[in-house]
Each structure stands twice: as structure tokens, then as C-alpha cells.
Amino acid sequence: MNLTNLVWIFFSAAVINNFTLSLFLGLCPFFGVSSKIGTAFRMGVANIFVMVITVIASWALETYVLVHAPYLQLISYIVVIASTVQFVEMVIKKMSPSLFRALGIFLPLITTNCAILGLALFSVSKGYGLVEGIFYALGAGVGLTLALVLMAGLREDVELADTPKIVKGTAMNFFIAGILSMAFMGFAGLFASH
């Protein structure tokens, strides 16, 4: 495990195999929380934190508990994610009430974010160790945050533009998401040729 591999794992998860724009995971917060840049950024940061904690917990679970019971993997990860989010919520509420108020409903929303479950499953299926898994989680979280902030910025711009009524709202959001997705999938083609 060298630094080049770790940087590649991070970059690949953030840009080339972006969880939201290439793998289509985490679409609920992508469409639901991306109306304002500030809100999207806070949601992204909360996701990064939970993703890192989840990958550490899933690595420990896979290494020490699920070795002899792999059939419990999915349900175990769901329990780990839900309990991790609840634990993080309690700690933040106790340590920083202002941050807890700023995050608001975002932490409970992360519990149902399929990108978190996908991260745990992909990290194990790729055979990543603890350090590689952390870089993978950071990359996936940064990629999700990037997608959320880009979508929020474009949605804010579209609100100010003279857009025909027929494509305002959900239709325009799907157009934007499709174009963003194609742009990010282009990175895979760019790096596949080298």
C-alpha cells in the first residue's frame, strides 16, 4: 500500500466512480437537499463524517465478527449505519448544540442514504484494508459533496434564469442531473485511454 494507490482510490471514488453521478447512489439527498449551496455543503460534510465512521465500523465488523457468518453482512451493515448515525447525532447534540441545529434533519436522513450502505459493501468487496477503506470513504464523501454542491449551484442559477414553465422544477432537475452524470462519466473514458 503506497501513497499513489491511496490517492488513486480517493480520486477514483470522488470523480471517476462518483457514487451519485456514476453509480447512481445517494439520489434522495441529491435531489432533495440540493436546492441551496449551503444546505448541500452541510449535508455533504455530514455524509463524509458518517462514511468514514461507517467504513471503519464495517471493516472491524468484517475482520473480527463476520468472518464466520458472512450471510449476516447486509443486516449487520444496516444496523451499524443506523447505530453510527444515532451515536454521531447524540455526540454532536451534546458537544456542539449549534452544529446539531445547523445539521438539523440531515443526520437522520443519512441513515436511509443508500450511498452509505453501498460504501460499506463496495469497500469489503474490493478487499480494502482499513487505511484503503478510509481513503475510499473520504473520496466517496467528497464526490457526493461535490455532486450536491454542483447540483445546488446549478439549481440556484436556473431559478434566476428565464426558464420555460414546462421544464421548471423536477424536469429541469433531471436534465441537470443527466448532464452532470454524463460529464462525470467522461472522466472514466479519459482515464481508461491512458
BAPAVEX-550101 format. One record per residue: residue number from 1; residue in three letters; chain; y, z, x of N, C-alpha, C, O in turn. Coordinates in Angstrom, 2 decimals. Example, Ala and Ser with C-alpha at 12.3 -4.5 7.8 and 13.67 -1.06 7.14 Angstrom:
% residues 2
- k|r|c|n_py|n_pz|n_px|ca_py|ca_pz|ca_px|c_py|c_pz|c_px|o_py|o_pz|o_px
- 1|ALA|A|-5.69|7.80|13.19|-4.50|7.80|12.30|-3.30|7.80|13.20|-3.32|8.46|14.24
- 2|SER|A|-2.25|7.08|12.85|-1.06|7.14|13.67|0.03|7.87|12.90|1.14|8.04|13.41
END
This chain:
% residues 194
- k|r|c|n_py|n_pz|n_px|ca_py|ca_pz|ca_px|c_py|c_pz|c_px|o_py|o_pz|o_px
- 1|MET|A|-1.17|0.00|0.85|0.00|0.00|0.00|1.24|0.00|0.90|1.53|0.98|1.58
- 2|ASN|A|1.95|-1.11|0.88|3.17|-1.18|1.68|4.37|-1.40|0.77|4.23|-1.64|-0.43
- 3|LEU|A|5.55|-1.30|1.35|6.78|-1.39|0.57|6.94|-2.74|-0.11|7.46|-2.81|-1.22
- 4|THR|A|6.50|-3.80|0.53|6.61|-5.14|-0.06|5.81|-5.22|-1.36|6.29|-5.77|-2.35
- 5|ASN|A|4.59|-4.68|-1.36|3.78|-4.67|-2.58|4.45|-3.86|-3.68|4.44|-4.26|-4.84
- 6|LEU|A|5.01|-2.71|-3.32|5.67|-1.86|-4.31|6.89|-2.55|-4.91|7.12|-2.48|-6.11
- 7|VAL|A|7.67|-3.22|-4.06|8.84|-3.96|-4.55|8.39|-5.10|-5.46|9.02|-5.37|-6.49
- 8|TRP|A|7.31|-5.77|-5.09|6.80|-6.87|-5.91|6.32|-6.35|-7.27|6.57|-6.97|-8.29
- 9|ILE|A|5.63|-5.22|-7.28|5.16|-4.61|-8.54|6.36|-4.30|-9.42|6.34|-4.58|-10.62
- 10|PHE|A|7.40|-3.71|-8.83|8.62|-3.37|-9.57|9.28|-4.62|-10.13|9.57|-4.69|-11.33
- 11|PHE|A|9.51|-5.61|-9.27|10.20|-6.83|-9.68|9.41|-7.60|-10.73|9.98|-8.13|-11.69
- 12|SER|A|8.12|-7.67|-10.55|7.26|-8.37|-11.50|7.33|-7.73|-12.88|7.43|-8.43|-13.89
- 13|ALA|A|7.26|-6.40|-12.93|7.31|-5.71|-14.22|8.69|-5.81|-14.86|8.81|-5.87|-16.08
- 14|ALA|A|9.75|-5.82|-14.05|11.10|-5.84|-14.58|11.53|-7.24|-15.04|12.21|-7.36|-16.06
- 15|VAL|A|11.15|-8.27|-14.31|11.69|-9.60|-14.60|10.61|-10.60|-15.00|10.67|-11.18|-16.08
- 16|ILE|A|9.63|-10.81|-14.14|8.66|-11.88|-14.37|7.77|-11.57|-15.58|7.60|-12.42|-16.45
- 17|ASN|A|7.20|-10.40|-15.62|6.35|-9.99|-16.74|7.07|-8.92|-17.57|6.50|-7.87|-17.87
- 18|ASN|A|8.30|-9.19|-17.92|9.11|-8.25|-18.68|8.37|-7.87|-19.96|7.94|-8.74|-20.72
- 19|PHE|A|8.22|-6.58|-20.18|7.43|-6.10|-21.32|7.94|-6.65|-22.64|7.14|-7.00|-23.51
- 20|THR|A|9.24|-6.73|-22.81|9.81|-7.16|-24.09|9.91|-8.67|-24.20|9.52|-9.25|-25.22
- 21|LEU|A|10.43|-9.31|-23.18|10.73|-10.73|-23.28|9.59|-11.66|-22.87|9.63|-12.85|-23.19
- 22|SER|A|8.60|-11.15|-22.16|7.46|-11.98|-21.78|6.16|-11.52|-22.43|5.33|-12.35|-22.83
- 23|LEU|A|5.97|-10.21|-22.55|4.74|-9.68|-23.14|4.91|-9.28|-24.61|3.94|-8.94|-25.28
- 24|PHE|A|6.14|-9.31|-25.09|6.48|-9.01|-26.49|6.05|-7.61|-26.92|5.56|-7.42|-28.02
- 25|LEU|A|6.25|-6.64|-26.04|6.02|-5.24|-26.35|7.37|-4.55|-26.46|8.31|-4.91|-25.75
- 26|GLY|A|7.48|-3.58|-27.32|8.74|-2.85|-27.49|9.76|-3.61|-28.31|10.96|-3.46|-28.10
- 27|LEU|A|9.28|-4.43|-29.24|10.22|-5.22|-30.04|10.97|-4.39|-31.08|12.07|-4.76|-31.49
- 28|CYS|A|10.38|-3.27|-31.52|11.08|-2.43|-32.52|12.41|-1.92|-31.98|13.43|-2.11|-32.63
- 29|PRO|A|12.43|-1.27|-30.81|13.75|-0.87|-30.29|14.59|-2.07|-29.87|15.82|-2.01|-29.91
- 30|PHE|A|13.93|-3.15|-29.45|14.67|-4.34|-29.02|15.53|-4.88|-30.15|16.69|-5.23|-29.93
- 31|PHE|A|14.98|-4.93|-31.34|15.77|-5.41|-32.48|16.53|-4.29|-33.18|17.62|-4.51|-33.70
- 32|GLY|A|15.95|-3.10|-33.20|16.54|-2.02|-33.98|17.67|-1.26|-33.31|18.55|-0.74|-34.00
- 33|VAL|A|17.67|-1.18|-31.99|18.63|-0.32|-31.30|19.57|-1.13|-30.41|20.29|-0.57|-29.60
- 34|SER|A|19.55|-2.43|-30.55|20.33|-3.26|-29.63|21.59|-3.83|-30.26|21.99|-4.96|-29.96
- 35|SER|A|22.22|-3.07|-31.14|23.45|-3.59|-31.74|24.68|-3.22|-30.91|25.70|-3.91|-31.01
- 36|LYS|A|24.61|-2.18|-30.12|25.72|-1.75|-29.25|25.20|-1.51|-27.84|24.10|-0.99|-27.65
- 37|ILE|A|25.98|-1.90|-26.86|25.54|-1.81|-25.46|25.27|-0.36|-25.06|24.26|-0.08|-24.42
- 38|GLY|A|26.14|0.55|-25.42|25.97|1.96|-25.05|24.69|2.55|-25.61|23.96|3.25|-24.92
- 39|THR|A|24.43|2.25|-26.86|23.21|2.74|-27.51|21.98|2.13|-26.85|21.00|2.83|-26.59
- 40|ALA|A|22.03|0.84|-26.58|20.89|0.16|-25.95|20.63|0.74|-24.55|19.47|0.93|-24.17
- 41|PHE|A|21.69|1.01|-23.81|21.51|1.55|-22.46|20.88|2.95|-22.51|19.97|3.24|-21.74
- 42|ARG|A|21.37|3.81|-23.41|20.80|5.16|-23.53|19.33|5.10|-23.93|18.51|5.87|-23.42
- 43|MET|A|19.00|4.20|-24.83|17.61|4.04|-25.23|16.76|3.57|-24.05|15.63|4.03|-23.86
- 44|GLY|A|17.30|2.67|-23.27|16.59|2.17|-22.10|16.34|3.26|-21.07|15.25|3.35|-20.50
- 45|VAL|A|17.34|4.09|-20.82|17.19|5.19|-19.85|16.15|6.19|-20.36|15.33|6.67|-19.58
- 46|ALA|A|16.19|6.50|-21.64|15.18|7.41|-22.21|13.78|6.81|-22.06|12.82|7.52|-21.78
- 47|ASN|A|13.66|5.50|-22.26|12.37|4.83|-22.10|11.89|4.88|-20.65|10.71|5.10|-20.41
- 48|ILE|A|12.79|4.68|-19.70|12.41|4.74|-18.29|11.83|6.11|-17.98|10.77|6.22|-17.35
- 49|PHE|A|12.52|7.15|-18.42|12.06|8.51|-18.14|10.69|8.76|-18.75|9.80|9.28|-18.07
- 50|VAL|A|10.50|8.39|-20.00|9.22|8.61|-20.66|8.13|7.74|-20.04|6.98|8.18|-19.95
- 51|MET|A|8.46|6.53|-19.62|7.46|5.66|-18.99|6.96|6.26|-17.69|5.76|6.23|-17.42
- 52|VAL|A|7.85|6.80|-16.88|7.43|7.39|-15.61|6.54|8.61|-15.87|5.49|8.76|-15.24
- 53|ILE|A|6.96|9.47|-16.79|6.14|10.65|-17.11|4.78|10.22|-17.67|3.76|10.80|-17.32
- 54|THR|A|4.78|9.20|-18.52|3.53|8.73|-19.13|2.59|8.16|-18.09|1.39|8.43|-18.15
- 55|VAL|A|3.09|7.39|-17.15|2.20|6.79|-16.16|1.62|7.86|-15.23|0.47|7.75|-14.80
- 56|ILE|A|2.39|8.89|-14.94|1.87|9.99|-14.14|0.77|10.73|-14.91|-0.29|11.03|-14.36
- 57|ALA|A|1.05|11.01|-16.18|0.06|11.72|-17.01|-1.18|10.87|-17.24|-2.30|11.39|-17.19
- 58|SER|A|-1.01|9.58|-17.48|-2.19|8.73|-17.72|-3.01|8.55|-16.44|-4.23|8.47|-16.50
- 59|TRP|A|-2.33|8.50|-15.27|-3.07|8.43|-14.01|-3.92|9.69|-13.81|-5.09|9.61|-13.46
- 60|ALA|A|-3.31|10.84|-14.05|-4.05|12.10|-13.88|-5.20|12.17|-14.88|-6.30|12.60|-14.54
- 61|LEU|A|-4.94|11.75|-16.09|-5.98|11.76|-17.13|-7.12|10.83|-16.76|-8.30|11.18|-16.89
- 62|GLU|A|-6.78|9.64|-16.30|-7.80|8.66|-15.92|-8.58|9.11|-14.69|-9.80|8.91|-14.62
- 63|THR|A|-7.90|9.71|-13.74|-8.53|10.11|-12.49|-9.43|11.33|-12.64|-10.50|11.40|-12.05
- 64|TYR|A|-8.98|12.30|-13.44|-9.69|13.58|-13.48|-10.44|13.86|-14.77|-11.35|14.69|-14.78
- 65|VAL|A|-10.10|13.21|-15.86|-10.72|13.54|-17.15|-11.56|12.40|-17.71|-12.71|12.62|-18.11
- 66|LEU|A|-11.01|11.20|-17.73|-11.68|10.09|-18.41|-12.70|9.35|-17.55|-13.23|8.32|-17.97
- 67|VAL|A|-12.99|9.85|-16.38|-13.97|9.22|-15.50|-15.32|9.12|-16.21|-16.02|8.12|-16.08
- 68|HIS|A|-15.69|10.15|-16.93|-16.99|10.19|-17.60|-16.91|9.92|-19.09|-17.92|9.94|-19.78
- 69|ALA|A|-15.70|9.66|-19.60|-15.54|9.38|-21.03|-14.50|8.29|-21.26|-13.48|8.54|-21.90
- 70|PRO|A|-14.74|7.07|-20.73|-13.73|6.02|-20.86|-13.49|5.57|-22.30|-12.45|4.97|-22.60
- 71|TYR|A|-14.43|5.85|-23.18|-14.26|5.46|-24.58|-13.16|6.28|-25.27|-12.72|5.92|-26.36
- 72|LEU|A|-12.70|7.36|-24.65|-11.62|8.17|-25.20|-10.25|7.76|-24.69|-9.25|8.42|-24.97
- 73|GLN|A|-10.20|6.66|-23.93|-8.97|6.25|-23.27|-7.81|6.04|-24.24|-6.74|6.63|-24.07
- 74|LEU|A|-8.00|5.22|-25.25|-6.90|4.88|-26.15|-6.36|6.09|-26.88|-5.15|6.32|-26.88
- 75|ILE|A|-7.23|6.87|-27.49|-6.76|8.04|-28.23|-6.14|9.07|-27.29|-5.19|9.75|-27.67
- 76|SER|A|-6.67|9.17|-26.08|-6.11|10.11|-25.10|-4.69|9.71|-24.72|-3.80|10.56|-24.62
- 77|TYR|A|-4.47|8.42|-24.51|-3.13|7.96|-24.15|-2.15|8.17|-25.29|-0.99|8.53|-25.05
- 78|ILE|A|-2.58|7.95|-26.51|-1.69|8.18|-27.65|-1.28|9.65|-27.72|-0.11|9.97|-27.94
- 79|VAL|A|-2.25|10.54|-27.52|-1.94|11.98|-27.52|-1.01|12.33|-26.36|-0.08|13.10|-26.54
- 80|VAL|A|-1.26|11.76|-25.18|-0.42|12.03|-24.02|1.01|11.56|-24.27|1.96|12.27|-23.96
- 81|ILE|A|1.16|10.37|-24.82|2.51|9.84|-25.08|3.24|10.70|-26.09|4.39|11.08|-25.87
- 82|ALA|A|2.59|11.03|-27.19|3.24|11.84|-28.22|3.60|13.22|-27.68|4.71|13.70|-27.93
- 83|SER|A|2.70|13.84|-26.96|2.99|15.18|-26.44|4.04|15.12|-25.33|4.86|16.03|-25.22
- 84|THR|A|4.02|14.08|-24.51|5.03|13.93|-23.47|6.42|13.79|-24.07|7.36|14.44|-23.63
- 85|VAL|A|6.53|12.95|-25.09|7.83|12.77|-25.74|8.30|14.08|-26.37|9.47|14.43|-26.27
- 86|GLN|A|7.39|14.80|-27.01|7.77|16.08|-27.62|8.20|17.08|-26.56|9.18|17.80|-26.74
- 87|PHE|A|7.46|17.13|-25.45|7.80|18.04|-24.36|9.17|17.69|-23.77|10.00|18.57|-23.56
- 88|VAL|A|9.40|16.40|-23.51|10.67|15.96|-22.96|11.80|16.30|-23.93|12.87|16.75|-23.51
- 89|GLU|A|11.56|16.10|-25.21|12.57|16.42|-26.22|12.91|17.91|-26.20|14.09|18.28|-26.28
- 90|MET|A|11.91|18.76|-26.11|12.16|20.21|-26.08|12.92|20.62|-24.82|13.84|21.44|-24.88
- 91|VAL|A|12.53|20.07|-23.67|13.20|20.40|-22.41|14.65|19.96|-22.44|15.54|20.73|-22.07
- 92|ILE|A|14.90|18.74|-22.88|16.27|18.24|-22.93|17.10|19.06|-23.91|18.27|19.35|-23.64
- 93|LYS|A|16.52|19.42|-25.04|17.24|20.22|-26.03|17.63|21.57|-25.45|18.72|22.08|-25.73
- 94|LYS|A|16.75|22.16|-24.66|17.00|23.48|-24.06|17.97|23.38|-22.88|18.89|24.19|-22.76
- 95|MET|A|17.76|22.39|-22.01|18.54|22.30|-20.77|19.91|21.65|-20.96|20.89|22.07|-20.34
- 96|SER|A|19.98|20.65|-21.81|21.24|19.92|-21.99|21.42|19.51|-23.45|21.07|18.39|-23.83
- 97|PRO|A|21.96|20.40|-24.26|22.17|20.07|-25.68|23.05|18.83|-25.89|22.86|18.10|-26.86
- 98|SER|A|24.01|18.61|-24.97|24.87|17.43|-25.14|24.08|16.13|-24.93|24.27|15.16|-25.65
- 99|LEU|A|23.19|16.12|-23.94|22.33|14.96|-23.73|21.38|14.78|-24.91|21.11|13.65|-25.34
- 100|PHE|A|20.87|15.89|-25.43|19.99|15.82|-26.60|20.71|15.20|-27.79|20.14|14.37|-28.50
- 101|ARG|A|21.96|15.59|-28.01|22.74|14.99|-29.12|23.03|13.53|-28.86|23.03|12.71|-29.78
- 102|ALA|A|23.28|13.17|-27.57|23.57|11.78|-27.23|22.35|10.89|-27.46|22.49|9.76|-27.93
- 103|LEU|A|21.16|11.41|-27.14|19.94|10.62|-27.33|19.56|10.55|-28.80|18.99|9.56|-29.25
- 104|GLY|A|19.88|11.60|-29.55|19.64|11.60|-30.99|18.23|11.24|-31.37|17.27|11.89|-30.95
- 105|ILE|A|18.10|10.21|-32.17|16.81|9.79|-32.72|16.00|8.99|-31.71|14.85|8.65|-31.98
- 106|PHE|A|16.58|8.67|-30.55|15.92|7.77|-29.61|14.60|8.33|-29.07|13.63|7.59|-28.96
- 107|LEU|A|14.57|9.61|-28.73|13.32|10.16|-28.18|12.16|10.07|-29.17|11.09|9.62|-28.77
- 108|PRO|A|12.32|10.49|-30.43|11.19|10.31|-31.36|10.80|8.84|-31.56|9.63|8.54|-31.79
- 109|LEU|A|11.77|7.93|-31.47|11.45|6.51|-31.60|10.56|6.02|-30.47|9.76|5.10|-30.66
- 110|ILE|A|10.69|6.62|-29.30|9.90|6.20|-28.15|8.41|6.47|-28.39|7.56|5.77|-27.85
- 111|THR|A|8.11|7.49|-29.19|6.71|7.82|-29.47|5.97|6.62|-30.04|4.79|6.42|-29.75
- 112|THR|A|6.64|5.83|-30.86|5.99|4.69|-31.51|6.26|3.37|-30.79|5.93|2.31|-31.32
- 113|ASN|A|6.83|3.42|-29.61|7.11|2.21|-28.85|5.82|1.73|-28.18|5.27|2.42|-27.32
- 114|CYS|A|5.34|0.56|-28.58|4.07|0.06|-28.05|4.17|-0.29|-26.57|3.14|-0.42|-25.91
- 115|ALA|A|5.38|-0.45|-26.03|5.52|-0.72|-24.60|5.03|0.47|-23.77|4.52|0.28|-22.67
- 116|ILE|A|5.19|1.68|-24.29|4.75|2.87|-23.57|3.22|2.88|-23.49|2.64|3.12|-22.43
- 117|LEU|A|2.56|2.62|-24.62|1.10|2.56|-24.63|0.60|1.40|-23.76|-0.37|1.55|-23.02
- 118|GLY|A|1.27|0.26|-23.86|0.91|-0.88|-23.04|1.02|-0.57|-21.56|0.17|-0.99|-20.77
- 119|LEU|A|2.05|0.15|-21.18|2.22|0.55|-19.79|1.04|1.38|-19.30|0.51|1.12|-18.23
- 120|ALA|A|0.63|2.36|-20.09|-0.49|3.21|-19.68|-1.77|2.38|-19.53|-2.51|2.53|-18.55
- 121|LEU|A|-2.03|1.52|-20.50|-3.25|0.69|-20.45|-3.21|-0.33|-19.32|-4.20|-0.50|-18.61
- 122|PHE|A|-2.07|-1.01|-19.14|-1.96|-2.02|-18.09|-2.04|-1.38|-16.70|-2.67|-1.93|-15.80
- 123|SER|A|-1.41|-0.24|-16.54|-1.42|0.44|-15.25|-2.85|0.77|-14.81|-3.21|0.59|-13.65
- 124|VAL|A|-3.64|1.23|-15.75|-5.04|1.57|-15.44|-5.86|0.30|-15.23|-6.66|0.23|-14.30
- 125|SER|A|-5.67|-0.70|-16.09|-6.48|-1.93|-15.97|-6.16|-2.70|-14.70|-7.02|-3.43|-14.19
- 126|LYS|A|-4.95|-2.56|-14.18|-4.59|-3.22|-12.93|-5.07|-2.44|-11.71|-4.98|-2.91|-10.58
- 127|GLY|A|-5.59|-1.23|-11.95|-6.11|-0.41|-10.87|-5.05|0.22|-10.00|-5.30|0.51|-8.83
- 128|TYR|A|-3.87|0.44|-10.54|-2.79|1.04|-9.77|-3.05|2.51|-9.52|-3.52|3.24|-10.40
- 129|GLY|A|-2.73|2.94|-8.31|-2.76|4.37|-7.98|-1.48|5.02|-8.49|-0.72|4.41|-9.24
- 130|LEU|A|-1.26|6.24|-8.09|-0.10|6.99|-8.59|1.23|6.36|-8.19|2.09|6.15|-9.04
- 131|VAL|A|1.40|6.06|-6.92|2.67|5.51|-6.44|2.91|4.11|-7.02|4.01|3.79|-7.47
- 132|GLU|A|1.87|3.28|-7.01|2.00|1.94|-7.59|2.31|2.03|-9.08|3.12|1.26|-9.60
- 133|GLY|A|1.68|2.97|-9.76|1.93|3.16|-11.19|3.36|3.58|-11.47|3.97|3.15|-12.45
- 134|ILE|A|3.90|4.43|-10.61|5.30|4.86|-10.78|6.24|3.67|-10.60|7.18|3.51|-11.37
- 135|PHE|A|6.00|2.85|-9.59|6.84|1.65|-9.40|6.69|0.69|-10.58|7.66|0.07|-11.02
- 136|TYR|A|5.48|0.58|-11.09|5.23|-0.27|-12.26|5.99|0.27|-13.47|6.59|-0.50|-14.22
- 137|ALA|A|5.96|1.59|-13.66|6.69|2.20|-14.78|8.20|2.03|-14.63|8.89|1.72|-15.60
- 138|LEU|A|8.70|2.22|-13.42|10.13|2.03|-13.19|10.54|0.58|-13.46|11.57|0.32|-14.08
- 139|GLY|A|9.73|-0.36|-12.98|10.02|-1.77|-13.21|9.98|-2.13|-14.69|10.85|-2.84|-15.19
- 140|ALA|A|8.95|-1.64|-15.38|8.83|-1.91|-16.82|10.00|-1.30|-17.58|10.54|-1.92|-18.50
- 141|GLY|A|10.39|-0.09|-17.19|11.51|0.57|-17.85|12.83|-0.13|-17.59|13.65|-0.29|-18.50
- 142|VAL|A|13.05|-0.55|-16.34|14.27|-1.28|-16.01|14.29|-2.62|-16.75|15.33|-3.05|-17.24
- 143|GLY|A|13.14|-3.27|-16.83|13.05|-4.54|-17.57|13.35|-4.37|-19.05|14.05|-5.18|-19.65
- 144|LEU|A|12.82|-3.30|-19.64|13.10|-3.02|-21.05|14.58|-2.71|-21.25|15.19|-3.18|-22.21
- 145|THR|A|15.15|-1.93|-20.34|16.58|-1.62|-20.42|17.41|-2.88|-20.28|18.38|-3.08|-21.01
- 146|LEU|A|17.04|-3.73|-19.34|17.74|-5.00|-19.14|17.69|-5.85|-20.41|18.71|-6.42|-20.82
- 147|ALA|A|16.52|-5.94|-21.02|16.39|-6.72|-22.25|17.24|-6.12|-23.37|17.92|-6.85|-24.10
- 148|LEU|A|17.22|-4.80|-23.52|18.01|-4.14|-24.55|19.50|-4.38|-24.35|20.22|-4.70|-25.30
- 149|VAL|A|19.98|-4.22|-23.12|21.41|-4.36|-22.84|21.85|-5.82|-22.99|22.92|-6.09|-23.53
- 150|LEU|A|21.03|-6.76|-22.51|21.37|-8.18|-22.69|21.46|-8.54|-24.17|22.40|-9.21|-24.60
- 151|MET|A|20.47|-8.10|-24.93|20.47|-8.38|-26.37|21.69|-7.75|-27.04|22.33|-8.39|-27.87
- 152|ALA|A|22.00|-6.50|-26.69|23.15|-5.82|-27.28|24.45|-6.54|-26.95|25.31|-6.71|-27.82
- 153|GLY|A|24.59|-6.96|-25.70|25.80|-7.67|-25.31|25.96|-8.99|-26.05|27.05|-9.34|-26.50
- 154|LEU|A|24.86|-9.71|-26.18|24.92|-10.98|-26.91|25.18|-10.76|-28.40|25.91|-11.52|-29.03
- 155|ARG|A|24.58|-9.72|-28.96|24.82|-9.43|-30.39|26.27|-9.03|-30.63|26.86|-9.40|-31.65
- 156|GLU|A|26.87|-8.27|-29.71|28.28|-7.90|-29.85|29.17|-9.15|-29.76|30.14|-9.27|-30.51
- 157|ASP|A|28.84|-10.07|-28.86|29.61|-11.31|-28.74|29.49|-12.16|-30.00|30.47|-12.74|-30.46
- 158|VAL|A|28.28|-12.24|-30.56|28.06|-13.06|-31.76|28.82|-12.51|-32.95|29.28|-13.26|-33.81
- 159|GLU|A|28.95|-11.18|-33.02|29.70|-10.58|-34.12|31.16|-11.02|-34.10|31.79|-11.15|-35.16
- 160|LEU|A|31.70|-11.24|-32.90|33.10|-11.65|-32.77|33.28|-13.16|-32.89|34.40|-13.63|-33.10
- 161|ALA|A|32.22|-13.91|-32.77|32.29|-15.37|-32.83|32.32|-15.85|-34.27|31.93|-15.15|-35.19
- 162|ASP|A|32.79|-17.07|-34.42|32.81|-17.70|-35.75|31.44|-18.35|-35.97|31.23|-19.52|-35.65
- 163|THR|A|30.53|-17.55|-36.51|29.15|-17.99|-36.71|28.94|-18.37|-38.16|29.42|-17.66|-39.06
- 164|PRO|A|28.24|-19.47|-38.43|27.96|-19.83|-39.82|27.17|-18.71|-40.52|26.32|-18.07|-39.92
- 165|LYS|A|27.48|-18.50|-41.80|26.85|-17.41|-42.55|25.34|-17.54|-42.61|24.63|-16.53|-42.67
- 166|ILE|A|24.84|-18.76|-42.59|23.39|-18.96|-42.75|22.59|-18.40|-41.57|21.43|-18.04|-41.74
- 167|VAL|A|23.20|-18.31|-40.38|22.47|-17.80|-39.23|22.93|-16.41|-38.78|22.45|-15.90|-37.78
- 168|LYS|A|23.84|-15.81|-39.50|24.28|-14.46|-39.13|23.17|-13.45|-39.38|22.32|-13.64|-40.24
- 169|GLY|A|23.20|-12.37|-38.60|22.25|-11.28|-38.81|20.90|-11.54|-38.17|20.82|-11.90|-36.99
- 170|THR|A|19.86|-11.36|-38.94|18.49|-11.42|-38.41|18.15|-12.79|-37.81|17.53|-12.86|-36.75
- 171|ALA|A|18.55|-13.86|-38.48|18.24|-15.19|-37.96|18.84|-15.39|-36.56|18.16|-15.89|-35.66
- 172|MET|A|20.09|-15.00|-36.39|20.74|-15.15|-35.09|20.07|-14.26|-34.04|19.93|-14.66|-32.89
- 173|ASN|A|19.67|-13.07|-34.45|18.99|-12.17|-33.51|17.68|-12.79|-33.01|17.34|-12.66|-31.84
- 174|PHE|A|16.96|-13.46|-33.90|15.72|-14.13|-33.48|16.00|-15.32|-32.56|15.26|-15.56|-31.61
- 175|PHE|A|17.07|-16.06|-32.84|17.46|-17.15|-31.94|17.78|-16.62|-30.55|17.31|-17.15|-29.54
- 176|ILE|A|18.57|-15.57|-30.51|18.95|-14.97|-29.22|17.72|-14.47|-28.48|17.56|-14.71|-27.29
- 177|ALA|A|16.84|-13.77|-29.20|15.62|-13.24|-28.58|14.75|-14.36|-28.03|14.19|-14.24|-26.94
- 178|GLY|A|14.63|-15.45|-28.77|13.84|-16.59|-28.30|14.40|-17.22|-27.05|13.66|-17.56|-26.14
- 179|ILE|A|15.70|-17.37|-27.00|16.34|-17.97|-25.82|16.21|-17.03|-24.61|15.93|-17.48|-23.50
- 180|LEU|A|16.42|-15.73|-24.84|16.23|-14.77|-23.75|14.79|-14.79|-23.24|14.54|-14.74|-22.04
- 181|SER|A|13.85|-14.87|-24.15|12.44|-14.89|-23.78|12.12|-16.12|-22.94|11.42|-16.02|-21.93
- 182|MET|A|12.61|-17.28|-23.35|12.38|-18.49|-22.56|13.01|-18.40|-21.19|12.44|-18.87|-20.20
- 183|ALA|A|14.19|-17.79|-21.11|14.86|-17.63|-19.82|14.03|-16.75|-18.89|13.88|-17.06|-17.71
- 184|PHE|A|13.50|-15.65|-19.41|12.70|-14.75|-18.57|11.35|-15.36|-18.23|10.83|-15.11|-17.14
- 185|MET|A|10.79|-16.15|-19.11|9.51|-16.80|-18.79|9.71|-17.86|-17.70|8.76|-18.21|-17.00
- 186|GLY|A|10.92|-18.35|-17.56|11.22|-19.29|-16.49|11.06|-18.68|-15.11|10.75|-19.38|-14.15
- 187|PHE|A|11.26|-17.35|-15.00|11.05|-16.69|-13.71|9.60|-16.80|-13.27|9.33|-16.92|-12.07
- 188|ALA|A|8.67|-16.74|-14.21|7.25|-16.85|-13.87|6.97|-18.23|-13.25|6.24|-18.33|-12.27
- 189|GLY|A|7.53|-19.26|-13.82|7.35|-20.60|-13.28|8.00|-20.78|-11.93|7.48|-21.47|-11.06
- 190|LEU|A|9.15|-20.15|-11.76|9.88|-20.24|-10.50|9.07|-19.62|-9.36|8.99|-20.19|-8.27
- 191|PHE|A|8.49|-18.45|-9.61|7.74|-17.76|-8.55|6.31|-18.26|-8.43|5.68|-18.03|-7.40
- 192|ALA|A|5.78|-18.94|-9.44|4.42|-19.49|-9.36|4.40|-20.69|-8.42|3.36|-20.98|-7.82
- 193|SER|A|5.52|-21.39|-8.29|5.55|-22.59|-7.45|5.62|-22.25|-5.97|5.40|-23.11|-5.12
- 194|HIS|A|5.92|-20.98|-5.64|6.04|-20.60|-4.22|4.80|-19.94|-3.72|4.73|-19.55|-2.55
END
